[in-house]
């Protein structure tokens, strides 16, 4: 039957009236607030209350966890981005790796190069600076899942490379002498002046909250001055450029140790810090890290050593040789540092809140293609080199960590 335009609405009204009279006769009328309205075109329009009801519920997490009571003696970790950590399929991949390989730990980006914290962190400054992006919806539940599998769980926290904090607090950033604006590195990323103690406090507050969730260790990265870009254009609102860069970074290390008493912490350093006696122009001296961190993690990726290193045109093709040489040097310098502590008459080394007396090495090794194709055999050569370097001082080694930005690992 064809209904002429303009007739449809009266028909609806007649039918509605009939239903009303019928229900009235049965005493079953129920008056309720309307959830939808009907336009003359027949389109259903949602009310604001109904739209809110259909929004996804905020993920409900469980209580904060505790660190593993019996962590592995030797840590053998892979790295996951926070996006991967928020993906159940990737977590299953990790768990499967721990059951089929020697892997027993994971390093998860919690505050990465973007400056965003990846879970619903409860720090006022983070809220104020809008510096969180929920990529891991239930962080406590994730930690529990990993701990239930016996997986040692490390939170990676980047420090002075921080565009999010830089946007909220440009007064804390390294400045361009040419423009007066925030200086940018080659990747167009903002850096915080490493001498800005307010930034220290900000990151320490974040670190404390992260530790309270039950992570077994906090791993600090980008704890240095910038290394690439127009370095001559850098201006520093807090560093006076008279105090050595290494002293600025060492003071930050000391503050971390003092403020994070009782928490396991590790430091990522340039691979060349194992060999060079200077601060590499970025403030990193490996002995300074030995003083304050439970674990020191030089990033000894063979692809990152310059042509001509050890006489090799392409050091990436010689993973065993490059890593063995670097770790031999790192262990010797650790031994010398410990000997210096034992022979020191200073009482400051007895202050456990400020110093670590038994620091261990746990290097980052390479599982990504740069300079050479890195397959399982290349990864195994690096692991062998790490263990061979520690032959005379195995107590000074705390395993290794494997880096692949794509989070796909070869064994």
Buried (B, 14 or more C-beta within 10 A) or exposed (E): EEEEEEEEEEEEEEEEEEEEEEEEEEEEEEEEEEEEEEEEEEEEEEEEEEEEEEEEEEEEBEEBBEBBEEBBEBBBBBBBBBBBBBBEEBBEBBBEBBEEEEBBBBBBBBBBBBBBBBBBBEBEBBEEBEBBBBBBBBBBBBBBBBBEBEBBBBBBBBBBBBBBBBBBBEEBBBBBEEEEEBBBBEEEBBBBBBBBBBBBEBBBBBBBBBBBBBBBBBBBBBBBBBBEBBEEBBBBEBBEEEEEBBBBBBBBBBBBBBBBEEBBBBBBBBBBBBBBEEBBBBBBBBBBBBBBBBBBBBBBBBBBBEEEBEEBEBBBBBBBBBBBBBBBBBBBBBEEBBEEBEEEEEEEBEEEEBBBEEBBBBBBBBBBBEBBEBEEEBBBBBBBBBBEBBEEBEEBBBBBBBBBEEBEBBE
